């Protein structure tokens, strides 16, 4: 029997308990032993719930019990989750987590502690919910040099953009619907401003390139400025707007990462990833294009990924699963040097196409879709050039990067 403890009995924690109960027999066969939840840590009480028999409120009961071999951290946030996870490793226990904030901030450090003690720090569920992506990057794709990772990594924003695209409703209405359905938090800032996706692409980038990518260094835009008019233009161009989190290696040394809305067409692998689903596109220099698709969040999909890590840790007791993620920082390319084409809208009364052509060497004029507006697509230019040109565009209504 392998004893584990679960820190946090919220949505994911209760899901872990449910998965272990529902699939206990098959999990035991795959782990080679029975997985027994000896403790659940939470500050709350749960009257009438069977877990009351194993509920504790003091983490030291878990940390000081030598019978507990694996600690599952599903509390979320940095503190006290980071402190608990670090203490557990120092006490000789492997740690499993779904906590993207903690992994993005402290992943390299916790991996180093685990390696030094022949333990494991596993975090499959921190990116993509139930989609297996961490393990493939760490194992299946190790023969490749990763050239690009681009993902739709946030189900809330993808749902909002899907609703805006399919039904033509405004951002505020789509957000409210997402909140009513439980897809978005009461405070949706982390989702709609791109911070959630930013932390996830930081984790994937760190694994892909083997060095620490700080999420604070990643240029990040959300979807709050996307309007129903932008959606109308996208449809006219046979395109969709998605919030992309990308990490791209331009040559052997230069990597850039960014989170921003992108306009894409049907030939892009992520075009058909809609609703609350996530999709992750990986391009390697040998394997070529690989796609991962599935439920990016939710109680049971995320819990399934957590339990898969528990099984992996159980199969590797006292033996570290090697993960290349150095604490040495990867310096990203200055985003100002990155090139994109841009879809741009301006008020016709403020500008004429002749004025626009004086700013850009070559523009693709688009048919009029909205009265009294001019829309065009820029040539491939750097972010810095676009930023400078925006200051000289009168009546600017908006701009979106495009990938077609």
C-alpha positions in Angstrom: 0.0 0.0 0.0 1.3 3.5 -0.9 -0.1 6.2 1.4 -0.7 9.7 -0.1 -2.1 12.9 1.3 -4.2 15.5 -0.6 -3.7 19.2 0.3 -7.0 20.9 -0.5 -10.4 19.5 -0.8 -11.9 21.9 -3.4 -12.9 21.2 -6.9 -9.7 19.4 -7.9 -9.0 17.7 -4.6 -12.5 16.2 -4.5 -12.0 15.1 -8.1 -8.8 13.3 -7.1 -10.7 11.4 -4.4 -13.4 10.6 -6.9 -11.0 9.3 -9.6 -9.2 7.1 -7.1 -12.5 5.7 -5.9 -14.0 5.2 -9.3 -11.0 3.7 -11.0 -9.2 2.2 -8.0 -8.7 -1.3 -9.4 -7.2 -0.2 -12.7 -5.1 2.4 -11.0 -3.8 -0.2 -8.5 -2.7 -2.4 -11.5 -0.9 0.4 -13.2 0.8 1.6 -10.0 1.7 -1.9 -8.9 0.2 -1.3 -5.5 -2.9 0.2 -3.8 -3.0 4.0 -3.6 -4.4 4.9 -0.2 -5.4 8.4 0.8 -4.3 8.6 4.4 -5.0 12.3 4.9 -6.8 15.2 3.4 -5.8 18.7 4.5 -8.3 21.6 4.5 -9.2 24.4 6.8 -12.9 23.7 6.4 -15.1 21.0 7.8 -17.2 18.7 5.6 -20.1 17.3 7.8 -21.5 14.1 6.4 -18.7 13.6 3.9 -16.8 10.3 4.4 -13.5 12.2 4.1 -14.1 13.5 7.7 -12.4 10.4 9.0 -9.1 11.4 7.3 -9.5 15.2 7.4 -6.7 17.1 9.2 -6.2 20.9 9.6 -2.5 20.8 10.5 0.0 20.2 7.6 2.6 19.0 10.1 0.6 15.8 10.7 1.2 14.9 7.1 4.8 16.2 6.9 5.9 14.3 10.0 4.3 11.0 9.0 6.9 8.7 7.4 4.2 6.5 6.0 3.1 9.3 3.6 5.2 8.9 0.4 3.4 11.2 -1.9 1.8 14.6 -1.3 -0.8 16.0 -3.8 -1.0 19.8 -3.7 -4.2 21.1 -5.2 -4.7 24.2 -3.1 -3.7 26.7 -5.8 -1.9 30.0 -5.4 1.7 30.5 -4.2 1.3 30.6 -0.5 1.1 28.4 1.5 1.2 25.9 -1.4 4.9 26.6 -2.2 5.9 26.3 1.4 4.0 23.0 1.9 5.4 21.5 -1.3 9.0 22.4 -0.5 8.7 21.1 3.1 7.2 17.9 1.8 10.1 17.3 -0.6 12.6 18.2 2.2 10.8 15.6 4.3 11.4 12.9 1.7 8.0 12.9 0.0 7.3 13.2 -3.7 5.0 16.1 -4.7 2.3 16.2 -7.3 0.6 19.5 -8.2 -1.9 21.1 -10.6 -0.7 24.6 -9.4 0.4 26.6 -12.5 1.3 29.7 -10.4 3.6 27.7 -8.2 5.2 25.7 -11.0 5.8 28.8 -13.2 7.5 30.6 -10.3 9.3 27.8 -8.4 9.3 24.8 -10.7 13.1 24.7 -11.3 13.8 25.0 -7.6 11.4 22.2 -6.6 12.7 20.0 -9.4 16.3 20.5 -8.1 15.2 19.5 -4.6 13.4 16.4 -5.8 16.4 15.3 -7.9 18.8 15.7 -5.0 16.7 13.4 -2.9 15.7 10.9 -5.5 12.1 12.0 -5.3 9.7 13.4 -7.9 8.0 16.7 -8.5 5.3 16.2 -11.1 2.9 18.8 -12.6 1.1 17.4 -15.6 -2.2 19.0 -14.6 -0.6 22.5 -14.3 -1.1 23.1 -18.1 -4.0 22.0 -20.2 -6.0 20.3 -17.5 -6.5 16.7 -18.7 -4.4 17.1 -21.9 -1.2 15.2 -21.6 1.5 17.7 -22.6 4.1 17.9 -19.9 5.0 14.2 -20.1 5.3 14.2 -23.9 7.6 17.3 -23.8 9.7 15.6 -21.1 9.8 12.1 -22.7 8.2 11.5 -26.1 9.7 14.6 -27.9 13.1 14.5 -26.4 14.7 13.5 -29.7 13.5 16.8 -31.2 14.6 20.4 -30.9 11.3 22.2 -30.2 10.9 25.1 -32.7 7.4 26.3 -31.7 4.8 25.8 -29.0 1.5 27.6 -29.6 -1.5 27.0 -27.5 -5.1 27.9 -26.8 -4.4 27.4 -23.1 -7.4 29.1 -21.4 -10.8 27.7 -21.8 -12.6 30.8 -20.4 -11.2 33.1 -23.1 -11.7 30.5 -25.8 -15.4 30.1 -24.8 -15.9 33.9 -24.9 -14.3 34.3 -28.3 -16.3 31.3 -29.6 -19.6 32.8 -28.4 -18.7 36.1 -29.9 -17.8 34.5 -33.2 -20.7 32.1 -33.4 -23.5 34.3 -32.1 -22.1 37.8 -32.7 -22.6 38.9 -29.1 -20.5 41.5 -27.3 -17.6 40.7 -25.1 -19.4 41.7 -21.9 -22.4 39.4 -22.7 -20.2 36.5 -23.6 -18.2 37.0 -20.3 -21.4 37.1 -18.3 -22.6 33.9 -19.9 -19.2 32.2 -19.1 -19.5 33.3 -15.5 -23.1 32.1 -15.2 -22.0 28.7 -16.5 -19.1 28.5 -14.1 -16.4 28.8 -16.8 -15.2 32.2 -15.6 -14.5 33.4 -12.0 -16.4 36.3 -10.4 -13.1 38.2 -11.0 -12.1 37.0 -14.5 -9.0 39.2 -14.7 -6.4 36.4 -14.7 -8.2 34.8 -17.7 -9.3 37.7 -19.9 -6.1 39.7 -19.4 -4.0 36.7 -20.4 -2.2 36.1 -17.1 -3.3 32.4 -16.8 -2.2 31.6 -20.3 1.1 33.4 -19.7 2.0 31.2 -16.7 1.2 28.1 -18.7 3.3 29.0 -21.7 6.2 29.9 -19.3 6.0 26.4 -18.0 6.0 24.8 -21.4 8.8 27.0 -22.6 10.9 26.2 -19.6 10.5 22.5 -20.4 11.0 22.8 -24.1 14.2 24.8 -23.9 15.5 23.4 -20.6 16.0 26.8 -18.9 13.9 29.0 -16.7 11.5 31.3 -18.6 10.0 33.9 -16.2 6.4 34.6 -16.9 7.1 38.3 -16.0 9.2 38.5 -19.1 6.5 37.4 -21.5 4.7 40.0 -23.4 1.0 39.6 -22.6 -2.3 41.0 -24.0 -5.8 39.7 -23.2 -9.0 39.8 -25.1 -10.8 42.7 -23.3 -10.3 45.0 -26.4 -11.8 42.5 -28.9 -15.1 43.8 -30.1 -18.1 42.4 -32.0 -16.9 44.5 -34.9 -13.6 42.8 -34.9 -15.5 39.5 -35.1 -17.5 40.7 -38.1 -14.3 41.6 -40.0 -12.8 38.2 -39.1 -15.8 36.4 -40.6 -15.4 38.5 -43.7 -11.9 37.3 -44.0 -12.9 33.7 -43.4 -10.9 33.9 -40.1 -11.3 33.5 -36.4 -9.8 35.3 -33.4 -8.1 33.2 -30.8 -6.0 34.0 -27.7 -2.6 32.5 -28.5 0.2 31.7 -26.0 3.3 31.2 -28.1 6.9 30.3 -27.6 8.9 30.3 -30.8 12.6 29.6 -31.5 13.7 31.7 -34.4 17.2 30.2 -34.6 19.5 28.2 -32.4 19.7 30.9 -29.8 16.8 33.3 -30.1 13.4 32.6 -28.5 10.5 34.9 -28.0 7.3 34.3 -26.1 4.0 36.2 -26.1 0.3 36.0 -25.3 -2.0 37.9 -27.6 -5.1 37.6 -29.7 -4.4 36.3 -33.2 -6.5 36.2 -36.3 -6.1 32.8 -38.1 -7.7 30.9 -41.0 -8.8 27.3 -41.4 -5.3 26.1 -42.5 -4.0 26.8 -38.9 -4.0 23.6 -36.7 -5.8 25.5 -33.9 -8.6 27.0 -36.0 -11.2 24.4 -34.9 -10.4 24.5 -31.2 -13.6 26.0 -29.9 -15.7 26.4 -26.8 -13.9 25.6 -23.5 -11.5 23.2 -25.1 -7.8 23.7 -25.3 -5.4 22.9 -28.1 -1.6 22.9 -28.1 0.4 22.8 -31.3 4.1 21.7 -31.1 6.5 21.8 -33.9 9.8 19.9 -33.7 12.7 20.0 -36.1 12.5 16.3 -36.7 8.9 15.2 -36.0 7.3 18.2 -37.6 3.8 19.2 -36.4 2.1 17.6 -33.4 -1.3 18.5 -31.9 -2.7 18.0 -28.4 -6.4 18.6 -27.9 -8.9 18.1 -25.1 -10.5 19.5 -21.9 -8.2 22.2 -20.6 -9.9 22.5 -17.2 -12.7 21.0 -15.2 -12.8 18.8 -12.1 -12.4 15.3 -13.5 -10.1 16.0 -16.5 -7.7 17.8 -14.3 -8.0 15.3 -11.5 -7.3 12.5 -14.0 -4.0 14.2 -14.9 -3.1 14.6 -11.2 -3.8 10.9 -10.5 -1.7 9.9 -13.6 1.2 11.7 -11.9 0.4 9.9 -8.6 0.7 6.6 -10.5 4.0 7.7 -12.1 5.4 8.7 -8.7 4.2 5.4 -7.1 6.0 3.5 -9.9 9.2 5.5 -9.2 9.5 5.5 -5.5 13.0 6.4 -4.5 13.9 7.0 -8.1 13.8 10.4 -9.8 12.1 10.9 -13.2 14.7 13.1 -14.9 13.3 16.5 -16.1 15.5 19.0 -17.8 14.6 22.4 -16.4 17.6 24.5 -15.3 17.2 27.4 -12.9 19.5 29.3 -15.4 17.3 32.0 -17.0 16.6 32.0 -20.7 16.8 35.5 -22.0 14.0 36.1 -24.4 14.2 38.2 -27.5 13.0 41.8 -27.0 9.4 41.6 -28.3 9.9 44.9 -30.2 12.1 42.9 -32.7 9.4 40.3 -33.4 7.6 40.6 -36.8 3.9 40.2 -37.5 1.3 41.3 -40.0 -1.5 43.3 -38.5 -5.2 43.8 -39.3 -6.0 47.4 -38.6 -9.3 49.4 -38.4 -9.5 53.2 -38.7 -12.3 55.8 -38.9 -12.7 56.9 -42.5 -13.4 60.5 -41.5 -10.1 60.7 -39.7 -7.9 59.0 -42.3 -7.9 58.1 -46.0 -6.2 55.1 -47.6 -3.7 57.5 -49.2 -2.7 58.7 -45.7 -2.3 55.1 -44.6 -0.1 54.2 -47.6 2.2 57.0 -46.7 2.9 55.2 -43.4 3.3 51.7 -44.7 5.3 50.5 -47.7 2.6 48.1 -48.8 -0.9 47.5 -47.5 -3.7 45.1 -48.4 -6.9 47.1 -48.6 -10.0 45.2 -47.4 -13.5 45.6 -48.7 -15.7 47.9 -46.7 -17.5 45.9 -44.0 -18.4 48.6 -41.6 -19.7 51.9 -42.8 -17.3 54.8 -42.4 -14.3 52.5 -41.6 -11.2 51.6 -43.5 -9.6 48.2 -42.8 -6.3 47.0 -44.1 -3.6 44.5 -43.5 0.0 45.7 -43.0 3.1 44.1 -44.4 5.3 42.0 -42.1 6.7 44.6 -39.7 8.3 44.6 -36.2 6.3 45.2 -33.1 8.3 48.4 -32.6 7.5 49.7 -36.1 3.8 49.0 -35.5 3.9 50.7 -32.2 5.5 53.8 -33.7 3.1 53.9 -36.6 0.1 53.6 -34.4 1.0 57.0 -32.9 0.5 58.5 -36.4 -2.7 56.8 -37.4 -5.7 59.1 -36.8 -8.9 57.5 -35.8 -7.4 54.2 -34.9 -10.2 51.7 -33.9 -8.1 48.7 -33.2 -5.5 46.2 -34.5 -5.0 42.5 -34.2 -2.0 40.4 -35.2 -2.6 37.9 -38.0 -1.1 34.5 -38.9 -2.1 33.9 -42.5 
